[in-house]
Amino acid sequence: MHFCVVKSKTLKICAIMLLVVALLAISFNGASSAQVFFGYAPRKVPIYNVDTTEKQVAISFDAAWGADKTEEILAILEEFDVNATFFLVGFWVDEYTDIVKKIDEAGCEIGTHSNTHKDMAKLSEAQVREELSSSIEKIKNVTEKDVELFRAPFGSYNNQLLNVAEEFSLKTIQWDVDTLDWKGISASEINKRVLERVQNGSIILMHNNSDNVLDGLRLVLTSLKNKGYKVGCVSDLVYSDNYTIDRNGVQHSN
């Protein structure tokens, strides 16, 4: 009789394990049925790159401190006949309004990088709303255009931040190619990092005032052109609607 009790418990444990495996294998609207069954919410992720067969990538610049090199960046982009996306912090917009106008007039895209460059994953929902609403308003006052993209400072995010961003009709954008230009590495090192990591649908991260961003940008654009990549803004690359984002942050068209 004792043997039967042990066997019965073992069978129950095995049955539960099989149920969990089965639930993990099924999904409903992007959430696994295990998440539905056991009642826990999936962790949301922003867009890191895009699933595409096209040899197309996007270059983005984060701007929080300094603007000395921004106009030269625009000149290089014009020379190569490409556009880019600039993610601007609100206090940067306040200080460099004329440069913001030049970015917009050059045909480049402008997204928000928050208002004060705080770690927004550590803020309350009300503080997140203030960061986004204030920065969006400042950008719109200069460009008279809607802001559609958001990049979180430090790349730090959580579900609350992504949910609030969605309420503002913002797509949250990360990157899959980090140049690490902010570390002061050489132009050739910047270029090497891009070439080692770039693929169809990549989003490349640079900073508008890093030490070697000008020479690095020129090398990167030359290399990408030689490899047959089309370079543009983030919005030229990402799908605007009817898409899903997988757990790795890859955006797929439906």
Helices and strands as residue ranges (DSSP letters): H 2-24, E 27-28, E 31-32, H 33-38, E 49-50, E 56-63, H 70-79, E 85-88, H 90-95, H 97-105, E 109-112, G 120-122, H 125-143, E 149-150, G 153-155, H 159-167, E 171-172, E 177-178, G 181-183, H 187-197, E 203-207, H 213-226, E 230-232, H 234-237, E 243-245, E 250-253
